[in-house]
Amino acid sequence: MGDIKELWAEIRPKLKKDSDKAEFIDGKLREAFAAFDAKETQKGQDAILAIYNLDVKKLR
């Protein structure tokens, strides 16, 4: 999780054209981290899957 947080902190400022999607990702990452910390694996996986389904490869 630490690596994801570090990478996201580096990527996030570069997503000026997709700020609405960046906000969505922020929320889902917080949700996923909280779920994994609470041992709610399925809820965490669902949050990560929601990010994946956003087609993050196309973000600018």
Secondary structure, DSSP 8 states (H G I E B T S, - for coil): -HHHHHHHHHHGGG-STTHHHHHHHHHHHHHHHHHHHTT-HHHHHHHHHHHHTT-GGG--
